[in-house]
Amino acid sequence: MKRLLVGVVCVLGWILMAPLWANDLASERALVAQLQEPHRILLMRHAAAPGIGDPAGFELEDCSTQRNLSAAGREQAREIGERLRAAGLDAIRVFAGPWCRNADTARLLGYGEPQILGALGSIFRTNESDRERWMRAWHAHLAAEVARDAGPAVYVTHRANVMGLSGRSLGAGDMLVVQLDADGRARPVTD
């Protein structure tokens, strides 16, 4: 009787969760389809990392001094990569900011070693001139990508950076497809 009850609960759980997984897969398929258009990239906020900002005195070269991905964040990043591959995104160029939580998220997506891009460094709690300098560097990089028609890529960075480029705020592990113009400016194409 106990086995029957466990079996019924498992089947009911699968039946209830299947539509949710199908909806996720449908939204990932739509996202992957949007990436096939010229000059589009995928912006992604790093996966779950408890807290806000970084501790005082953190060092960029020392992950132990930074706010890092939680176990749930590591699993979240792996699952996102699996869902993207299930939706048909077999290969994509991956860029990440130099913060450990960005690079770790990018690696855990499972598309190989990310290219670390200083322009994706956190602009949270920085002064205006640093923010402008980082955004100019990012726009210059993106403009060069458009000029050479480099194809789709994912950029793993911070919420503040995504907002600075797209005007949109993303939660941990959220993604947004943007259309790039010739000077590296971005316009969101997904909600």
N, C-alpha and C positions, 0 to 999 in steps of 0.2 A: 504494500500500500504506500509506504514511504517513497519507494522508487517511482511509482506512478505519479505521486504528487510532485516530486522533483521534476519529472519529465513534463508534466502539464505546465508547471511554472516556467520551465525553460522554453517550451514552445510558445507560450503566451508572451514571454519576454521578446522572443525573436519576432513574433507577429507584430507586436507593438513598436519595436525598434526599426523594423525593415523600412517603413515609410520614411522615417527620419533619415536613415542612411541613404535611401533613394533620393530624397530631397537634397541632401548634401552633395551626392554625386552629380545630380542634375545641375546644381549651382556651380560645382567645380568644372563640369563640362562646358557650361556657358562661359565661365572665366577663361578656360583654355581656348575656346573658340574666339573670344575677344582678343586674345594675345596673338592670334595669327595675322591680324591686320598689321600693316607696316607702321613702324615707329611707336609701338606700344610696349610698355614694360609693366611688370608686376611689382608694386611696392608692398612691403610686408613689415609690420612691426614685429620685433622679436617675440618669441613665445613667453609664456608666463614666468615672471621673475618677481618674487615678492618685494614689496616696498616701492619707494619713489626715489628716483635719482640714484646717486651713489653716495657711499659714506664719505665723510670729511677725510681728506688726505688719501683718497684712493689713488692708485697708480695704474695707468693704462696697461702697462706691461705685466702687471701682477693680478691675475684673476682672483686671487684670494682676498684682495682688497676691494673688489667690486661687488655690485649686486648681480647675482648670477641666476641662471635658470633653476627653477625648482625641479623636483622629480616629475611633477605634473607638466611642467614646461618642456622638459626633454621629451616626454611622451607625446605632448601636443605637437611638437615640431616633427617627430617621426610620423605621426598620424597624418599631418598635413601633406608631407611628401608622398606618403602612400596613397592618399586620396587624389592628389594631383596626377600621379602615375596611373591610377585607375581611371581617371578622366581623360587619359590620352597624352599627358605631357611627359613624354619619355626622356627628354633631354632639354636642358635650359642652362644658360650661363648664369652663374650665381655670384653676386657681389655682397659684401657685408661690411658694416662699420667695424672699426678696430676694437670696440668693446667686446668683451668675452661673450656676453649674452647674445650679441648679434652674430658673431662668428660661430658660436655653438649652435644656434638656431639654424644657420645656413648649412652647416655640416650635417646636422641631423635630418635635414630634408632629403638627404641621400642622393644628391646630384654631383657629388665630388667636392673637392676642396674649393672653398669660395675664394675669390679674389678680394683681398682686403683693400678697401677704398677709404682713405682718410677723410674724404669729403662727406662720408656718411657718419662721421663722429657726432656725438650728441651735442645738440645746440641748446639743450635744456640747461637753465641756470648759467648761461653765458652772456657776456655783454653784447651789445648791439653790433659792434664792429666785428667781433668773432663770428657772430651769426651770419652777418652779411658776407664775410670772407668764405665761410664754409658753403653757404648757398651759391655764391658765385662759382666756387670750385665744382660743386655738384652740377650746376647748370652747364658749365664748360664741358665736363665729362659727358653729360647726356647729349649735348649738341654734337660732340665728336662721334658719339654712338649713332646718332641720326645721320650725320654726314657720311659715315661709312656703311650705313644700312646694316648694322650689326645683327639685327634680329632680336627676338624677345630675350629678356633677362629678368631675373628677380633680384631686387635690392632689399636686403634685410637691414633695417635701421631702427630708429627710435620714433616714438609718437610725435615729438616736437619736430623732427625732420620731415616726417610725412606731411604734417600740417603745413610746414613752411613751403613745401613743394606743391602740394595739392589742395591745401585748404581744408582737408578732411582729417578727422581724428579717428585713429584706429585703436581697438582694444588689442590685448596681447594675442599674437598669432593671427590677427586679421590681415586681409590682403585687399588690394585695390588696383585695378588695371587703369593706367593712365595713358593718354595719347600725348606724345612729345611733339613740339614744334621745332623748327630749325635752330632756335637759340636755346634749346634744352628746357623750355617751360613746359609744364604739364597741365593737362586738363583731364579730370576724372571721367572715365567712361562707364564705371560701374557704381552702383549705390552701396 
